């Protein structure tokens, strides 16, 4: 018994030590590879983040697109077509898969904080449990968590302007503000920090790098094919490169996106999830 | 027997009671040391055996990087080449190929993430204890059969999902081809496992079924290998490493159970450290006991020692005699102690002594079965005997030196 207690104490001690060592030490992301200019002092970084977020989001949005997954495992890329409705006020969304045929009609319903999945072939509705959140979504480099996470890049982060990227280097091809987002304590965020390149002209995001607490870059997200929709400047091509998986890449091409729609709330129900349209 | 030995032997038994007490202390010490070490060895071996039989064996072969990611991405090519290498390696007790990955397991309105392991039941029964742990129903069939996909769940996983035998559950995951993988499986059994985490997460299917489910073709995620003994793990790993590097380059990764389960190794180390500290204290106390007995004896015999020195006995011969007395004292204790401890340990060897009550709960907390096991090996009695002899030799040095350095004239005058 004493021995068990001893070893138990040892374990607790180690855990304590580790948590003490790492407490609150978020290491800054290394950006030395990018040549940044000094930014003018009167720029509000938080406002920049808000403009960028508003550019992509509305209260109720319809989206239709195609996701392409590239992987060294595959001889030709996997293509998943889907469409979705989102009510960001109510934190609800519905995604319906259109292709490939094996997954046609599969639906994902997000009723914050839950994620439901319906598989028409076996006629089952499944709540995706928390333990599955970090698993790949539809074989892509996005996880289920990316679908469900309800964090705001404005409200859940502190923002700091790092400088101006001239757009001549490798990071982006337009002159842009480089802003660091650092999550608040306890925010529902998995990242240690995010560094965003925001177009000076339009305010739209051009690129986002995601880092963990140790300052290790995990993901690079690039936005392209900008098209003007009313007062928005919307990227129609998103490219996500996970840096921990060599040779993997997921791109999303938007075919159609509509903002500020009227969407009936009955669309976001498990009953509707089981309809196959 | 030389005259010195005979003299020493008689001297030892001059004060019978004092000697008996000193011998008793030695007997007690050697007995306790041997039984404790025997128990620790037995319990630790059982811990390792239990652990490797619920995990990846003594040595596991996987794709390089698999242990960090635990995904299908890092695979082992299963085209017969690896099989040949393992079959040719010495000291392999058994081996089994596996495909393990994470999947969503769902029944009715309950769902949970779980570790799904595809096994070859015929091989697996010699490597892991999964099939012996079935508490209800049966294990997956040796021949997977064309129609029904069979699955065996950890008992707690089945409870949480609310499934019984014969129920159909849904498995959903991502295949190696990055397609979605989903099928209905029929629950044929549940397993009661000592590791609760495993019991909540583990699902077992036939390796062929897993291979089709994950579109894994001629790949597997790992091979679990049991060495003939845990102590052989490192040499087995070295043998395999050389043979595999020649055929597979750096595509594969080999690990012993010590690398896969560092927590287990540390637990054993801490446990051993605690035990050895106690035993060392015990042996040192015995050493002081011997020192005290002999010191008292020569103080009583100062006159006598003075006489023999005056008669011309060489100080070195006296030193030898006193030294011999100490060693005889320890030797008698050791002989009696060994003759008590060894038969007892031999009898306990291989018996599993069940534990009850709070201790049982304590061991279950660590995912161990609540039993005590003992092991008799050569190193334990030999090591213990030598340790006590060395301590006795150190303890005897001072009295022997003191006796041999006495000046005859002073010695004769005293008392």
HADDOCK unambig.tbl for C-alpha pairs under 7 A between the chains (distance, minus, plus):
assign (segid A and resid 1 and name CA) (segid B and resid 359 and name CA) 6.54 0.50 0.50
assign (segid A and resid 3 and name CA) (segid B and resid 271 and name CA) 5.64 0.50 0.50
assign (segid A and resid 3 and name CA) (segid B and resid 274 and name CA) 6.80 0.50 0.50
assign (segid A and resid 7 and name CA) (segid B and resid 267 and name CA) 6.09 0.50 0.50
assign (segid A and resid 7 and name CA) (segid B and resid 270 and name CA) 6.05 0.50 0.50
assign (segid A and resid 7 and name CA) (segid B and resid 271 and name CA) 6.81 0.50 0.50
assign (segid A and resid 73 and name CA) (segid B and resid 177 and name CA) 6.86 0.50 0.50
assign (segid A and resid 74 and name CA) (segid B and resid 177 and name CA) 6.66 0.50 0.50
assign (segid A and resid 126 and name CA) (segid B and resid 106 and name CA) 6.67 0.50 0.50
assign (segid A and resid 126 and name CA) (segid B and resid 109 and name CA) 6.58 0.50 0.50
assign (segid A and resid 126 and name CA) (segid B and resid 111 and name CA) 6.62 0.50 0.50
assign (segid A and resid 127 and name CA) (segid B and resid 111 and name CA) 6.29 0.50 0.50
assign (segid A and resid 128 and name CA) (segid B and resid 111 and name CA) 6.85 0.50 0.50
assign (segid A and resid 129 and name CA) (segid B and resid 111 and name CA) 6.22 0.50 0.50
assign (segid A and resid 129 and name CA) (segid B and resid 112 and name CA) 5.49 0.50 0.50
assign (segid A and resid 129 and name CA) (segid B and resid 113 and name CA) 6.64 0.50 0.50
assign (segid A and resid 131 and name CA) (segid B and resid 112 and name CA) 6.96 0.50 0.50
assign (segid A and resid 131 and name CA) (segid B and resid 113 and name CA) 5.38 0.50 0.50
assign (segid A and resid 132 and name CA) (segid B and resid 104 and name CA) 6.68 0.50 0.50
assign (segid A and resid 132 and name CA) (segid B and resid 113 and name CA) 5.45 0.50 0.50
assign (segid A and resid 138 and name CA) (segid B and resid 180 and name CA) 6.08 0.50 0.50
assign (segid A and resid 139 and name CA) (segid B and resid 174 and name CA) 5.76 0.50 0.50
assign (segid A and resid 139 and name CA) (segid B and resid 178 and name CA) 4.43 0.50 0.50
assign (segid A and resid 139 and name CA) (segid B and resid 179 and name CA) 6.00 0.50 0.50
assign (segid A and resid 139 and name CA) (segid B and resid 180 and name CA) 6.65 0.50 0.50
